[in-house]
Amino acid sequence: MQPGTPPSDRPAAVAVPGDVVELVRSAESVAVLTGAGMSRESGIATFREAQRGLWEQYDPEEIASVDAWNRDPALVWGWYQWRAHVARRANPNDGHIALAELAGHRRVSIVTQNIDDLHERAGSTVTSHLHGSLFAPRCEHCGTTYLGSDAFLPDDADVSPQLRATPPTCMHCLSRVRPGIVWFGEALPMDAWSRAEATVVMADVVLVVGTSGIVYPAASLPETALAAGIPVIEINPESTPLSAAATYHWQGTAATTLPALVAAVTAGAARS
């Protein structure tokens, strides 16, 4: 089976719980909250796993902070520039592709904690990037999105990471450009959070895929759905703090479970 094969064209190699199929099949609107586990299957390391090579001596929580940026902007920029390079060279996995296909059959709204663009490259529209995006650096003063090509490393396979890289300058006000990421100690952008909350409470079912369930306020979104009587299906190879409260905990990875789920849901629709 080749990555990127449409889920409806594959045999359902994974057994899909009947309750899960019915919850999604009966829903008109599906909200999806995705976390680091979703991107990990595309080869993108989780936040802490990203501390390898040149950056392994640094605490990721110290690099991803306003204090680190003010103290050593070249170090912070170099780290995020390399992470953007890695993300651009990764490909959407079968889980990303499955969600894009599901959007052809249901209203699918994706809220992600991930800062890559794999959902978009799979063909999905992301309602909210809660923690920002690697590909939307902005001026730290005027907030203008920086579109210069020098924000990122080229995609050449032989590019080596640099521990430090000089941040570019805003074309409008000549201030420093910063990564478009929500750092530790920063509040989530109000518009991103408002869209995420609205997405959850307006859904008929919520899928929570590859999240740790410990990063707030994102971890409160499934709780909000459950409190409103909206079923929550957690998909994760491990148990999380959400597992016991979820309507259904389906143990497995995004790249294996989501294609099987979409195949089951769309096959049922074709027969009806």
N, C-alpha and C positions, 0 to 999 in steps of 0.2 A: 504493500500500500504506500503510495507516494504522498508526501505532505502536500496539501493544497488540493487534494481530490475532494470535490463537493461531497458533503456528508450523505446526501440522498443517493449518491451513486456507489456507496460502499456497503458491504455487508455489515450488519450490526454485530461487531465482534465483542462488544461489551453488553452484558445484560443490564437493561435499564429498568429500575424499579417501576412497577405499574403505577404506584401513587404519584411518582414524579412525572411520568408521561401524562397522566390525566390532569395534573395541576397545570402543566404548561399547555396542553392541548385545549383545555377549557378557557384559557386566558386570552383576552384580546390584547392586553398590554403587559409586556414583560420588562421588568427592570433588572439590570445586571450590574452588580458591584464586583469589580475585579481588582485583585491585588498582585503582589510580586510573583506568586506561584504561576500566574498566567503567563508572564513573560519569561520565567525561568526555563520553560520548556522550549523556548526559542533560543536558548543559550545566553540570555541576559542574566547575569548574576544578581542575586538579591542584594539589598542595600549593604549588608555586612559582608557578604561574599565579594562585593566589589572592591574590598580593601586588599588587593593583591599587588604583587610587584612593587612598583615605586611607592605606592601609598600604604603598604601594609603596616608601616610603623605609626600610622595616624589613626586616631579614633574617628570613625565616620561621623559620630554625633558632634565632634569638634570641627570637622571640615564643613559640614552642612549647617553652618550657623552664621549669623550676622557678625558675631565676634571674630570668627575666622576670616570672614571676608574683609573686615576692616583691618585686621592684623596682617594678613598675607593674601591679598586678592589674587596674586599670580598662582599660588598653590591651589586655591579653590577653583579658579578658572581652568587651570590645567586638568584638574580632576574631572570636572564636568564636560570639558571639551573631549576628553578621552571617552567618557561614558556615552556621549552623543555619537561619537565615531563607532563605538561597539554596537549601539542600538541601530544605527543606520545600516550596518552590515548584517544584522540579524533579519530573519524572515518570519512573517506571521506563521504560527503553527496551526494545526488542525482545529484547535479550540477557537482561535480567532476567526478562521474561515467559517466554522459552524455558526457562530453568532451572526456573521454577516449573512449567511443563508437564511437563518431564522427570521431575519428582518424582512425577508420576502414573503413571510407567512403571518407574522405577528408584528405589532408595534413594539420594537425593541429599543430601549433607552439604556445606554451604557454610561455608568459612572465609574471612573477608574482612579485608583491610587497610583497607578504607574505613570512614569514620566516619559515613556517612549511613545512612538506613533504606530505601533504594530496593529492596533485595532483599525486605525484609519487606512493603513496600507492593505488590510484584509478586505476593506470595502465597507466598514461600519462608520457610522457617525457617532462621535462621542459627545454626550450631553454635557459632561463635566469632567475635566482633569483636576481632581481635587488638590493634588500636590504640585500642580504646575506641569510644565513641559520642558524637556531638554531643548526643544526646537523653537522656543519663543523667548530668547534672551531679551531683556528690556533695560532701558536706561534707569539707573537707580535714582535719578532726580526727577525727570519728567514722565517716566513710565512708558515712553514710546518703544514699541517692539523694534528690535534691531534686525534688519534684513541683510546685513552685509555678509558676503560669502566667507569672510575671514573669521566668522564666529565658530566655524567647525573645521575639523581636520578633513582632508580629502578621503575618499573611500578606498584608496590604494591599499592593497593587502600588506605592503611592506612598511607602512607607516608605524613608527615607534612612538610610544607615549612620551610626553615631556612632563616632568614633575611640575614645572611652572610654565605658564604661558601668560603673556600680557593681555589683559582684557581690552577689547576694542573701545572706541570712543563714540558716543552718541552723535549722530549726524545732525541732530537738531540743536542740542544745547551744549555739546562738547563735554558732557559729564561721562562718567565711567558706566559701561554696560555690565550688568550683572546677569547671572543665570536666572532663567524664569522659573525658579523652583521655590516652593514654600519650605523655608528652613526651620529647624528646631527653634522654638520660641516665637515664631511668627504665626499670626492668625491666618486661617484659610481665607482666600478672597471671598468676600460676601456673595458676589454673584455666582461663583462656582458652588458655594455651599447651598445657596437658595435653590439653584437648579437641581442639586442632588436630593435635597429634601423633598422638593415637589415631585421629582421622578419617582421616589419610593412610595409616597403616599397616594399617588395616582395610579399605581400599578395594580394588576390583578394577582401577580406573583412576583417574588423577588428571588433571583439567583445570586448567590454569594460565592464567588469562584476564586480560589487561591489566595485568600486573605488570612492574616494571622489572627484577626479578631481582637487585637490588643492596641491598635493605633487609633486613638481618638482625635477628633470627633467622628472619623469615618466609621469606626466600629459601632457607633450609636445608630447608624442608619437601619441595619436589620432590626434593632430593638424598636425603633420607631414603627417599622412596618408591622412587626408582631403585635405591638400595642394597639395598632389600628385594625387588627384582625386580618392582615394580609399574610398569606403563607410565605414562608422563607425556606428555600432549598439551599443548603450549604453543600458545595462540592469542594472537597479537599482531601488529599491523601492522609492527612493527620487530623486528629481531633483538636478543636480550638475552644476558647471560652464560649463561642456561640453554639457549639454542637448540641449541647443538651437542650437549649432553648429552641433551636430551629425546628420548623415543622418536619423537615426531613434532612438527615445528614447522609449524603451519598459519598462514600469513600472512593476516591479516585482522582486522577489528574484531569486538568482541563482538556488536554489534547486527546484523551481517550474517551472521557464521558460525554463531552458536548457533541461530538459528531454522532455518537450513538443516540443521544437524546433527540437531536434534530432529525435524524433519520426516522426515529420512531414516531415523532410528532407529525412530520410531514407525510409519512406513509399513511398514518391514520386519517389525515385530512384528504388524501387522494382517494381513499376508499369511501369516504362519507359522501 
